[in-house]
């Protein structure tokens, strides 16, 4: 049993993993979804090519505890802004948004400034990401 | 078993990244005879004289923002000694959306150039003679349209179509599995591919209308053995479809080409190509009775870098790409793209792009590796590993066959799930430090300054200019002619018999947009419904 599965630190949490925009690279999103599930979370994965409006609607309908956006196309700024803006407009601004993908180091601060709670790249160990998530959702 | 091997049996197991047990020492009795280069089954390469007769094509993937900006980068690369162009397209063009579509908005001109209509491709190749270069387009969902556009530009430049050389990727099967720029369901997509390949065979006999790619499934997480096996399985699916459509395999197989990633295990990567080249020739001969030598040739391009590059200590990536470049040459690649060191986190700058180009030139002109054909041949380890990899590839292909073939495996999401699980395994092995990545999970410096050299910044005015031009094209074109061309296309797509290529060329000449053409085809065929299975 992996350390993630042993800890089950996300047990009972519903988490949306979403692919906004046209980017088709889904290996990362799927790895994250599998890891979250191992850590006990109930994972909803949207599949590819979803609009920010769609993602906000699913987040509300499914009453999720967190939203993870996977973006490798360079459009992380615009797409994160639209999802966070959409959640806020719907009165769900408290739902934390996390971003993963190909994020240039110099763009991280701008994402945090938009209200993104965590930024992860392919060299982030899964355990560390899940610990941070568990802390944020505790 | 030799004394050394017996001694090794007690030592820790070492495997290649594909999971093949590596002997401590390879011995003569383990190695088979690879035969001669240029002779079936081509383990040592498709040409008797290797790179002596023709060096590999240096083909750097680039293109960003507007057609004007990309045109300038191409001219720069050609002046610097690059020998072929490789066009990166933005996601709206790849997925069939016009720049003013709400789905397209944030992505216009971002990961490549926007080619929403013929107007943009005319600008892209301004001052570049299409009869004198070879151009490769990484395009799949809208490949037939982009190919039609290229033909229209050639028509307008006055270049005879028979002179055109280049490649469109046009491999939709792997898009469903890994890269994600699918549009239509699997079966009509296969029709479009057959249309373009058969049309290309007669209209542009020197143009590769499909490049069957394993690169993306590899970068999504699968092993080198699986990368080749999935790709050859897809290749056979295309061959079957083309035969069903009346194509002559001995003829069209001459123009099939392949595309792969090269990651870091030098010998496994070189042997992957030796094994794959041999296996493809055998499959064509065994299954279809192909004997024409040229039709049995497994020609392939590669990309070095991708997910083997990391953001931590990014200059280390230069070394990685050089080693991968070497593996590609030792495997006999026909064309090579070396990623820039900063591609792990951004679109390359002009500086990093030039360095990637120089890496290839150093391998080509200074290392001496291309001086003799297949210099690894006869190495006990290399011949043994080539054989083991071929066995592994046949095994994986057998599993796909047992499931019911690639098309079913993709429609059900079976293959996608296999790759996701493999990606997870790889990530876990990296997190645990079993897969060493220097500077990231070994020898990492926590005090490392977060500085990555020059930063690429896309011109922020690009999207606005593309949108403006899009509006202008729609305003100034002959509207009646465009509407007629689209109606004709839709009527033919609703039927099953007609080859759509000539109609797509007509649409391009009429300045119909990519989004308009795709919308008409969607009306006939619908859209792919992604099976999400985790």
Contacts between the chains, C-beta under 8 A, distances in Angstrom:
chain1	res1	chain2	res2	distance
A	2	B	428	7.1
A	21	B	91	7.3
A	21	B	103	7.6
A	21	B	106	6.2
A	21	B	107	5.8
A	22	B	91	3.8
A	22	B	92	6.6
A	22	B	94	7.4
A	22	B	95	4.9
A	22	B	97	7.4
A	22	B	103	6.5
A	22	B	104	7.1
A	22	B	107	5.3
A	22	B	181	7.7
A	23	B	91	6.6
A	23	B	107	7.8
A	23	B	180	7.3
A	24	B	91	8.0
A	24	B	175	7.1
A	24	B	178	8.0
A	24	B	179	5.1
A	24	B	180	1.9
A	24	B	181	5.1
A	24	B	182	7.9
A	25	B	179	7.3
A	25	B	180	6.6
A	25	B	220	7.5
A	26	B	178	7.9
A	26	B	180	6.1
A	26	B	220	7.7
A	26	B	420	8.0
A	27	B	178	7.3
A	27	B	219	7.5
A	27	B	220	4.0
A	27	B	221	5.2
A	27	B	419	7.3
A	27	B	420	6.9
A	27	B	423	4.5
A	28	B	423	8.0
A	30	B	420	3.9
A	30	B	423	6.6
A	30	B	424	7.6
A	30	B	534	6.4
A	31	B	221	7.7
A	31	B	420	7.0
A	31	B	423	5.1
A	31	B	424	5.0
A	31	B	427	5.1
A	33	B	534	5.5
A	34	B	420	6.8
A	34	B	421	7.5
A	34	B	424	5.0
A	34	B	534	6.1
A	35	B	424	7.2
A	35	B	427	7.9
A	37	B	534	7.2
A	43	B	534	7.3
A	45	B	532	5.8
A	45	B	534	6.1
A	46	B	532	7.9
A	47	B	530	4.5
A	47	B	532	4.5
A	48	B	180	5.0
A	48	B	530	5.9
A	49	B	95	7.2
A	49	B	103	7.3
A	49	B	180	7.4
A	51	B	102	6.9
A	51	B	103	6.3
A	73	B	91	6.0
A	73	B	107	5.8
A	73	B	110	6.1
A	73	B	111	5.6
A	74	B	110	4.9
A	74	B	111	6.2
A	74	B	346	7.8
A	74	B	347	6.9
A	74	B	458	7.7
A	75	B	106	4.2
A	75	B	107	5.3
A	75	B	110	6.1
A	78	B	105	7.7
A	78	B	106	3.7
A	79	B	106	6.0
A	82	B	106	8.0
A	102	B	344	7.4
A	102	B	345	6.0
A	102	B	346	7.8
A	103	B	345	7.2
A	104	B	345	4.8
A	104	B	346	4.6
A	104	B	452	7.6
A	104	B	455	7.2
A	105	B	311	6.9
A	105	B	345	6.6
A	105	B	450	5.1
A	105	B	452	6.1
A	106	B	452	7.6
A	106	B	455	5.8
A	121	B	311	6.0
A	121	B	345	7.4
A	122	B	307	7.0
A	122	B	310	7.2
A	122	B	311	8.0
A	123	B	310	5.5
A	123	B	311	6.3
A	123	B	312	5.6
A	123	B	437	7.7
A	123	B	440	5.0
A	123	B	441	7.7
A	125	B	431	4.4
A	126	B	427	6.4
A	126	B	428	7.4
A	126	B	431	5.7
A	127	B	431	6.7
